[in-house]
Amino acid sequence: MRHIITLISSAKVWHPFCHATARAAWVLAVQFMALTISAQTGTLPVIHIDTEGHKPVTSKTVYLPATYYIVDNNDPELNIGSEAAPLPLEIRGRGHSSWKGKKKPYKIKLGEKAPLLGMNQHKHWALLKFYEPTVAGLQLGKIMGMDWTASTQPVEVVLNDENLGLYLLTETNRIGKQRLNIYEQPNWNEDPTTIPYGWLVEVDNYIEPNQISIYESNGWSMNITYHSPDSLSTTQRAWLTTDFKAMNAAVYAPDKTNSTWEQMIDVDAMARYFIIQEVLDNSDGFHGSFYLHKDSTDDARWVAGPLWDLSCNQRQKTDYTFMMKTSYTFVPHWIGELIKDEDFCRAVRKAWSEFYPQQVQPWMEYIDQHLQPCSQAFEQEKVLWSYTDQATLKQRIDKLKSALLANIEWFNTHLPGNTNGVDATSVDNKDITRVDYINLAGVRSATPWNGVNIIVTTYSDGTTATSKAFIRH
């Protein structure tokens, strides 16, 4: 309604017509446009939420009782509940800086588990602001083989009969059979034999009550928020603090050839996590929302992930992301030391060879397929929330893909611990001996062309792999 009032008020102030009839017709047109904006487009699934008494959602800690139903015009089999028979849920706010914006993100807890829009059934979900890098980054996590990565689906949200526009209905990072499927130790645990196992924590850039803090290096501290368990006994807190201090000391050990951090941290998962942050050019990757988990296997180590709160700077990459400046002060935890360790660098090169170049084009295609259907809803979103950038969604997607492809090519020529880039990587014990880029005119080059490239990778056994990518310099 706030947008309707704004538009109509503007119409009365600066209408271009003097004739009364023309003026009335123009105002009616503006009113029609405003009413159209106030309704969802229906081109995406629509989730309708009504709080009890239509109370506004103003708290990030207190849930409000509510009901919901989902209408998917494109696939009615995914409909859940109905206007006549809505289902129970609870809703509250979520986020840190994102909660301060005009458009709010939300956390919802269903009364009963449900497989929303084809995703695995669960009670706990997030409604995140629509952001293209979130979609791209979560899919990259799946491609890179992280232990578990949240799924997300674009939706339109109607809260208390008010259209809030475009959101991403997203699985939340939790331990469970349908989420991060690892052992979960109980709260207030005092058993020393089980305390080292079943953890989900986050290296955080905010101060939280469920948190420990250790000294890292150079006057900086590391804040670790414990999500599961989320209420610690004295014994649990002491163990977690001691373990992170030991890991930190091992990461910062000056002798990188005899380092012991790999006994405590899974090097392969950390390498994959590093690649994801570099390809996205996500400054917060080792700064905040840096999740780690630990299962209960005999050789259980801390494992990087799941991913959360992903962004893409969309700038010209001139260095590793954790080395580049940002508009805010940030502390990249651990990665500056890990990259000095050849074991870590070797794991990065191996993981990279599994991604590049064969997975690049399928990822680009996924981004198009998942985001392009949001185009009509996004046009309404721009008006609804007064976007200053009037680029179409396709233009935004193309810009994002160009940035990601440029990041990929930069990283491929700056693989850590190896000055020869792709030449020394391997796939299934096969060395990559050559990579050629062929443009649409059929001209071959050792470096990427601006535009469409056919990428031919030749291995030491004579086999080749071919992929296609659009690269913009």
C-alpha positions in Angstrom: 0.0 0.0 0.0 2.9 2.4 0.7 3.9 2.2 -2.9 0.4 2.8 -4.2 0.1 6.0 -2.1 3.5 7.2 -3.3 2.6 6.7 -7.0 -0.9 8.3 -6.8 0.4 11.2 -4.8 3.1 11.8 -7.4 0.4 11.6 -10.1 -1.5 14.4 -8.5 1.5 16.6 -8.1 3.2 16.4 -11.5 0.6 15.2 -14.0 1.4 16.3 -17.6 -2.2 17.1 -18.6 -4.2 20.3 -18.1 -7.5 19.1 -19.4 -9.6 17.6 -16.6 -10.7 14.5 -18.6 -7.2 13.7 -19.7 -6.0 14.2 -16.1 -8.6 11.9 -14.7 -7.7 9.2 -17.3 -4.0 9.5 -16.5 -4.7 9.2 -12.7 -6.8 6.1 -13.4 -4.0 4.6 -15.4 -1.5 5.3 -12.5 -3.9 3.8 -10.0 -4.3 0.7 -12.2 -0.5 0.4 -12.4 -0.2 0.7 -8.7 -2.9 -1.9 -8.0 -1.1 -4.2 -10.4 2.2 -3.7 -8.5 0.4 -4.4 -5.2 -0.5 -8.0 -6.5 2.0 -10.8 -7.1 2.6 -11.7 -10.7 1.9 -15.4 -10.2 4.7 -16.3 -12.6 6.5 -18.0 -9.6 5.3 -19.9 -6.7 3.5 -17.6 -4.2 3.7 -18.2 -0.4 0.9 -16.5 1.5 1.6 -15.9 5.2 -0.8 -14.3 7.7 0.2 -13.6 11.3 -2.3 -13.9 14.1 -4.2 -10.6 14.1 -2.0 -9.4 11.2 0.6 -8.4 13.7 3.8 -7.0 12.0 7.0 -9.0 12.2 9.3 -6.8 14.2 11.5 -9.1 16.2 14.5 -11.3 15.2 14.1 -13.5 18.4 10.4 -13.8 19.1 8.3 -15.9 16.7 4.8 -14.9 15.8 2.1 -17.5 15.3 0.9 -17.5 11.7 -0.6 -19.6 8.9 0.6 -20.2 5.3 -0.2 -21.7 2.0 1.7 -22.0 -1.3 0.2 -21.6 -4.8 2.4 -22.7 -7.7 0.6 -21.9 -11.0 3.3 -23.7 -13.0 3.1 -26.9 -11.1 -0.1 -27.3 -9.0 1.2 -30.6 -7.5 3.6 -28.4 -5.4 0.7 -26.5 -3.9 0.6 -26.8 -0.1 -2.5 -25.8 2.0 -5.0 -23.4 0.6 -6.6 -20.0 1.3 -9.6 -21.9 2.9 -7.4 -24.3 4.8 -4.0 -22.7 5.5 -1.3 -24.6 7.6 0.4 -23.4 10.8 3.8 -21.8 11.0 5.8 -19.3 13.1 7.7 -16.4 11.7 10.3 -14.0 12.9 13.0 -11.7 11.4 16.5 -12.8 10.7 19.9 -11.4 9.5 22.2 -8.7 10.7 22.8 -5.9 8.2 20.1 -7.3 5.9 17.5 -6.8 8.7 18.3 -3.1 8.7 17.1 -2.6 5.1 13.6 -1.7 4.0 12.9 -5.1 2.7 13.2 -7.7 5.5 14.4 -11.3 5.5 12.5 -13.8 7.6 12.9 -17.2 9.4 9.9 -19.5 9.3 9.2 -22.6 11.3 6.4 -24.8 10.0 4.0 -26.5 12.3 4.8 -29.8 10.6 7.6 -30.8 8.3 6.9 -30.3 4.6 8.8 -30.7 1.3 8.4 -27.1 0.1 8.5 -26.7 -3.7 10.2 -30.1 -4.2 13.0 -29.5 -1.6 13.5 -32.0 1.2 10.9 -31.9 3.9 11.7 -29.9 7.0 10.3 -27.5 9.5 12.9 -24.8 9.3 13.3 -22.4 6.3 14.5 -18.9 5.5 13.0 -16.3 3.2 16.1 -14.4 1.9 16.1 -11.3 -0.2 16.4 -12.1 -3.9 20.0 -12.0 -4.8 21.5 -13.6 -7.9 24.9 -14.6 -6.3 23.1 -16.6 -3.6 21.6 -18.8 -6.3 24.8 -19.1 -8.2 26.9 -19.7 -5.1 24.8 -22.4 -3.6 24.8 -24.3 -6.9 28.6 -24.0 -7.0 28.7 -25.6 -3.6 26.8 -28.6 -4.9 29.1 -28.8 -8.0 32.2 -28.6 -5.8 30.9 -31.5 -3.7 30.6 -29.9 -0.3 29.2 -32.2 2.3 25.8 -30.5 2.1 24.6 -27.3 0.5 21.3 -25.7 1.0 18.8 -25.7 -1.9 16.8 -22.5 -2.8 13.8 -21.6 -4.9 12.6 -18.2 -6.0 9.1 -17.3 -4.7 6.8 -14.3 -4.4 5.8 -13.5 -0.8 2.5 -12.1 0.4 2.6 -11.2 4.1 -0.7 -10.1 5.8 -2.2 -9.4 2.4 0.7 -7.2 1.4 2.8 -8.2 -1.6 6.5 -8.1 -0.5 7.8 -9.2 -3.9 10.6 -11.6 -4.8 12.4 -13.8 -2.2 14.5 -16.9 -2.1 12.9 -19.7 -0.1 16.0 -21.4 1.2 16.9 -24.4 3.4 18.7 -23.4 6.6 22.0 -24.7 7.9 21.0 -27.3 10.4 22.1 -30.8 11.5 19.5 -33.4 10.5 18.8 -36.3 8.2 17.4 -34.0 5.5 20.1 -31.3 6.0 23.7 -31.7 7.2 23.5 -35.4 8.0 26.0 -35.9 10.8 25.8 -36.9 14.5 24.4 -34.2 16.7 25.5 -34.1 20.3 23.0 -32.9 22.9 23.0 -29.6 24.7 24.5 -29.4 28.2 26.6 -32.5 27.4 29.1 -33.5 30.1 30.3 -36.8 28.6 34.0 -36.3 27.7 33.8 -39.3 25.2 31.2 -37.6 23.0 31.9 -33.9 23.4 34.5 -33.9 20.6 31.9 -34.9 18.0 28.7 -33.6 16.5 29.3 -29.9 16.1 28.0 -27.1 13.8 29.7 -23.8 14.4 30.3 -20.5 12.5 33.3 -18.3 12.5 31.4 -15.0 12.8 31.9 -11.3 12.3 29.2 -10.4 14.8 29.1 -10.7 18.6 26.5 -13.3 19.6 25.5 -14.7 23.1 26.1 -18.3 22.0 29.7 -17.7 21.2 33.3 -18.3 22.3 36.2 -16.1 21.3 39.9 -16.8 20.9 43.0 -14.7 20.1 44.0 -15.4 16.5 47.0 -13.3 15.5 48.2 -9.7 15.2 45.7 -8.4 17.7 42.7 -9.9 16.0 40.2 -12.3 17.7 38.2 -15.1 16.2 34.6 -15.3 17.3 33.0 -18.8 17.0 29.2 -19.0 17.2 28.0 -22.5 18.2 24.8 -23.4 16.5 24.6 -27.1 17.4 24.7 -27.7 20.3 23.4 -24.2 21.0 23.5 -24.4 24.8 26.9 -25.6 26.3 27.9 -27.1 29.6 31.1 -25.8 31.2 32.8 -28.9 29.9 31.6 -28.4 26.3 32.6 -24.7 26.3 36.1 -25.6 27.7 36.6 -28.3 25.0 35.5 -26.1 22.1 37.7 -23.3 23.3 40.8 -25.5 23.7 40.2 -27.2 20.4 40.0 -24.0 18.4 43.1 -22.6 20.2 45.0 -25.8 19.2 43.8 -25.5 15.5 44.7 -21.9 15.4 48.2 -22.6 16.7 48.7 -25.3 14.2 47.5 -23.1 11.3 49.9 -20.3 12.3 52.9 -22.7 12.9 55.9 -21.2 11.0 57.1 -24.6 9.7 54.6 -25.3 6.9 56.4 -28.5 5.8 55.6 -30.2 9.1 52.3 -28.6 10.0 49.8 -30.6 12.0 46.6 -28.6 11.2 45.6 -31.3 8.7 45.1 -33.7 11.6 42.4 -31.4 12.9 40.9 -29.8 9.7 39.8 -31.6 6.5 42.2 -30.2 3.9 40.2 -31.2 0.8 36.9 -29.6 2.1 38.9 -26.4 3.0 40.4 -26.3 -0.5 37.0 -26.6 -2.1 35.6 -23.9 0.2 38.5 -21.7 -0.8 37.9 -22.2 -4.5 34.2 -21.2 -4.1 35.1 -18.0 -2.3 37.6 -17.1 -5.0 35.4 -17.9 -7.9 32.6 -15.8 -6.3 35.0 -13.1 -5.2 33.2 -13.2 -1.8 35.1 -11.1 0.7 33.2 -12.5 3.6 34.1 -16.1 2.8 36.8 -16.4 5.6 35.4 -13.4 7.6 31.8 -14.2 8.5 29.3 -17.0 7.9 32.3 -19.3 7.7 30.7 -22.5 8.9 32.5 -25.6 10.1 31.1 -29.0 11.2 32.5 -32.1 12.8 31.0 -35.6 12.7 31.6 -38.7 14.9 33.8 -40.9 12.7 37.0 -42.3 14.1 39.2 -39.8 12.2 36.7 -36.9 12.6 38.1 -33.6 11.6 36.6 -30.1 11.3 35.1 -29.8 7.8 34.4 -26.5 6.0 30.8 -25.7 5.3 27.9 -25.5 4.8 27.9 -22.4 2.7 25.9 -19.3 3.7 25.5 -15.6 3.0 27.3 -15.6 -0.4 28.1 -12.5 -2.5 30.0 -11.6 -5.6 31.9 -8.3 -5.7 31.7 -8.2 -9.5 35.0 -6.2 -9.9 38.2 -6.8 -11.7 40.1 -9.4 -9.8 43.7 -8.6 -9.3 44.6 -10.8 -6.4 43.2 -13.5 -4.2 40.0 -12.2 -2.7 41.2 -12.3 0.9 44.0 -10.0 -0.2 41.9 -7.4 -2.0 40.5 -4.3 -0.4 36.9 -3.8 0.4 34.7 -0.8 1.5 34.7 -2.1 5.1 37.3 -3.5 7.5 37.4 -7.3 7.5 39.7 -10.0 8.8 40.1 -13.1 6.7 40.7 -15.9 9.2 43.3 -18.6 8.6 43.4 -18.5 4.8 46.5 -16.3 4.7 48.4 -19.0 6.5 46.8 -22.0 4.8 47.8 -20.8 1.4 51.5 -21.0 2.4 51.1 -24.7 3.0 51.9 -26.9 -0.1 49.6 -29.6 1.1 46.7 -27.2 1.0 47.8 -25.8 -2.4 48.0 -29.3 -3.8 44.5 -30.0 -2.6 43.3 -26.8 -4.2 44.9 -27.7 -7.6 43.3 -31.2 -7.5 39.9 -29.8 -6.7 40.2 -27.2 -9.4 41.1 -29.8 -12.0 37.7 -31.5 -11.2 35.9 -28.2 -11.8 37.8 -26.5 -14.6 36.9 -26.4 -17.4 34.3 -29.2 -17.6 31.9 -27.8 -15.0 31.9 -24.2 -16.0 29.4 -24.2 -18.8 26.8 -26.4 -16.9 27.0 -24.0 -14.0 26.4 -21.0 -16.3 23.5 -22.8 -17.8 22.0 -23.5 -14.4 22.3 -19.8 -13.5 20.2 -18.9 -16.6 17.7 -21.7 -16.1 17.1 -20.9 -12.4 17.0 -17.1 -12.6 15.5 -16.2 -16.0 12.0 -17.4 -15.0 12.1 -14.6 -12.3 12.2 -11.8 -15.0 8.6 -10.7 -14.8 8.5 -10.8 -11.0 11.8 -8.9 -10.9 10.4 -6.0 -13.0 7.7 -5.6 -10.5 10.2 -6.0 -7.7 12.2 -3.0 -9.0 9.1 -0.7 -8.8 7.9 -2.2 -5.5 11.2 -1.5 -3.7 12.2 1.6 -5.7 15.4 0.2 -7.2 17.8 2.8 -8.4 19.4 0.4 -10.8 16.9 -0.2 -13.6 18.8 -3.0 -15.4 16.7 -5.9 -16.4 17.2 -9.2 -14.8 18.8 -10.6 -17.9 21.3 -7.7 -17.9 22.1 -8.4 -14.2 22.5 -12.2 -14.9 24.8 -11.5 -17.8 26.9 -9.1 -15.7 27.2 -11.7 -12.9 28.1 -14.5 -15.3 30.8 -12.3 -16.9 32.3 -11.5 -13.5 32.3 -15.2 -12.5 33.9 -16.3 -15.8 36.6 -13.6 -15.4 37.2 -14.7 -11.8 37.5 -18.3 -13.1 40.1 -17.4 -15.7 42.1 -15.3 -13.3 42.2 -18.1 -10.7 43.1 -20.6 -13.3 46.3 -18.7 -14.1 47.0 -18.0 -10.4 46.6 -21.4 -8.8 48.3 -21.3 -5.4 51.7 -23.0 -5.0 52.0 -23.4 -8.8 53.2 -20.6 -11.1 52.3 -22.6 -14.2 48.6 -22.5 -13.6 46.6 -25.3 -15.2 49.7 -27.0 -16.7 50.5 -28.9 -13.5 47.1 -29.9 -12.4 45.7 -33.4 -12.9 42.4 -35.3 -13.3 42.2 -38.9 -12.2 46.0 -39.1 -12.3 46.1 -37.7 -15.8 48.2 -34.6 -16.3 46.6 -31.7 -18.2 49.2 -30.9 -20.9 47.4 -28.2 -22.9 44.3 -26.0 -22.9 43.2 -24.3 -26.1 40.6 -21.7 -26.6 38.8 -21.6 -30.0 36.6 -18.7 -31.0 33.5 -18.8 -33.3 35.8 -18.2 -36.3 37.7 -21.4 -35.5 40.9 -19.5 -34.5 42.8 -21.3 -31.7 44.6 -19.5 -28.9 46.4 -20.4 -25.6 44.5 -17.6 -23.9 40.7 -17.0 -23.8 39.0 -15.0 -26.5 36.5 -12.2 -25.6 33.1 -13.8 -26.1 32.2 -17.4 -26.8 35.1 -19.9 -26.3 35.3 -23.6 -27.1 37.7 -24.9 -24.5 39.6 -28.0 -25.4 41.6 -29.6 -22.6 44.3 -32.2 -23.6 45.5 -34.8 -21.1 48.8 -36.7 -21.0 47.2 -39.9 -22.2 46.0 -38.1 -25.4 42.3 -37.8 -24.4 40.6 -34.5 -24.6 37.6 -32.8 -22.9 35.6 -30.0 -24.6 33.4 -27.4 -23.0 31.9 -24.0 -24.0 32.0 -20.8 -22.0 31.3 -17.1 -22.6 34.2 -15.0 -21.4 34.2 -11.2 -21.3 37.4 -9.3 -20.7 
